[in-house]
Amino acid sequence: MTAEAILTARLVLPLLTVARLERVLAGDHAAVESEIGLWLPAWWREDMAWLMRVRLRQIGENPAAEPWLLRPIGLRDGPAEAIGLFNFHGPPDDRGFAEVGYEIRSEHRGRGYAREAVRGMFDWAAAHHGVRRFRAAIAPDNERSVNLVRKLGMTRVGAQWDESDGLELLWTVEDWPTSPPAGP
C-alpha cells in the first residue's frame, strides 16, 4: 500500500498522483494497480477517463491540489478492486470549504462504504490540513446522498444551478470534529 493512502476501518483510498493518472490514461493501468494495491475495473478506467483528465488539468494549474483529488475506494479485506471513487473538487476554497464528490458502484451500495469513505476523508482533511468546513452539492432526487450527508451532520443551506448537472441542493458542515466521532 502506498504512503498516500487513507485507511479507514474497512476501506483504503489510495491517491492517484499525476504520474499514476497519466499512466492509467495512457493504458498502463497494470503498473498503477500494482502500486496502489487495487485493480481498476474497466468501468473505472473508461467511465472516469474524463474526470482523470479534469483532475490532471487542475493539478497542472495548482500542484498543491494533488492530495485533494482523485482516489479509488477499495476494501481492505476482500477483493482488491475499486468499488468506487472519492475526490474533493479541489483544495479548500477562499472560505475554507472543501467540496466532496464520491461514487460507490451499485453492487456495493447499502453497506455504509460511502459514509465511511467521506468520513475518513473529512477526518484526514481535519487532522492533516486543519480543514473543518465541507460542502456537498447533490441532485434533489439522489436520496442516498441526501441521507448520507444528513448522517454526517451536514445541513442544507440552499440550492444552485449547475450547467452540466442541473439543480443541486447545497449541504455544509461548518465545524467537523478534529478527532473522529465514535461509531460506524
C-alpha positions, -999 to +999 in steps of 0.1 A: +000+000+000+012+035-008+021+061+018-005+085+004-034+060+010-061+070+035-072+040+056-105+036+074-118+005+093-128-012+061-116+009+033-084+020+015-083+052-006-050+054-024-040+087-041-038+088-079-008+111-084-001+129-116+022+101-127-004+075-119-032+094-137-011+099-168-002+062-168-038+050-164-049+073-192-020+060-214-032+024-209-006+013-184-030+006-156-014-027-146+016-009-131-006+016-113-028-012-099+003-029-086+015+003-069-018+011-052-028-025-045-062-022-062-075-034-096-092-006-115-120-023-134-129-013-170-157+010-157-132+029-136-106+033-164-132+041-191-161+059-174-137+080-152-113+090-180-129+124-184-126+130-146-089+119-146-082+145-174-100+172-155-080+164-123-047+164-143-056+199-156-063+211-120-030+198-107-012+214-137-027+247-126-022+241-089+002+213-079-009+216-043-043+203-053-030+168-059-037+152-025-072+166-025-082+149-058-090+115-072-088+083-051-103+049-059-121+033-030-113-003-022-120-028+005-091-035+030-102-071+034-118-086+003-114-084-034-086-059-042-107-039-067-120-004-068-156-003-057-160+034-061-142+067-060-137+097-038-124+132-046-127+167-033-133+191-061-101+207-052-083+222-022-105+243+002-118+275-014-112+310-001-140+305+026-123+273+038-148+248+023-137+216+006-164+202-017-168+165-017-176+141-045-180+103-044-195+073-060-200+037-049-209+012-076-244+000-073-235-036-064-216-023-034-242+002-021-262-001+011-232-012+033-221+022+046-190+024+023-197+059+010-203+073+045-171+056+058-151+070+028-164+105+032-159+104+070-124+091+065-115+119+041-131+146+062-110+132+092-079+133+070-085+169+059-092+180+095-062+161+110-036+169+083-048+203+069-069+219+097-099+219+073-132+216+092-157+231+067-171+208+040-197+212+012-217+188-009-239+196-040-264+169-046-292+163-071-326+166-053-336+131-064-304+115-051-319+102-018-289+080-009-265+110-009-290+132+009-293+106+036-255+102+038-249+139+043-276+141+069-260+112+088-227+131+087-243+162+103-245+183+072-272+210+069-290+221+038-281+257+031-295+264-003-295+253-040-277+261-072-280+255-109-250+236-124-246+239-161-238+202-165-257+186-136-288+209-133-304+217-100-282+208-069-290+211-032-262+226-012-252+210+021-225+221+045-209+212+078-191+241+094-172+225+123-161+189+116-146+174+147-108+172+148-110+138+163-131+111+146-166+106+160-173+071+176-194+046+156-196+034+120 
